[in-house]
């Protein structure tokens, strides 16, 4: 909030009852009426990264004519104000259609959240004005147009949030699947090591040349083949035991 105490243009002949209700800052979006005059205190469309809300004022005289502090005169000034919000929502809608990454979706949500809140409060202020000045067709049209913009902003924000949640869920599923594949590869490597562990141990103890007297008892190459066969058999048994006790769990569905 950045405006001074003299919020309204000094040339505006707004009743004192309305001026006295204005503080030093813009405050929330709202409508105030007195003696047939209506003052709309609205906010300019919020900018990304800017937490301060810039005020925009619209004065309706008892004769139905409008003045604004920076968009000119006539009911067209409020049409311009609403068009700025509508264009902003459409811009984010186009960004949402082209968003493919989680960062892009998050940036849209971060920028759209204050816009959605502002459009909701804008609609509320115009509904309040419609109640204060009954029978004004312009106010009815402004209120309906503000509702359309609010609804579009709400739907867009909901769509982006849903898309972001889906992208995060898909990313998590991909990471879970990758972790499962890594666990499966590690499990296979453990089985391979277990299968050859006994024969490696036997060859380390006896040596592949079998120079331990067995070659004189058992003719070649049966001693060597016997060691290889015993090693493979023990490896198969050990591998079977490990396969039953170390089986990796697949990803939960």
Beta strands, then each sheet from edge to edge (+ up, - down):
strand 1: 30-34
strand 2: 37-43
strand 3: 55-60
strand 4: 66-68
sheet 1: 1+ 2- 3+ 4-
end
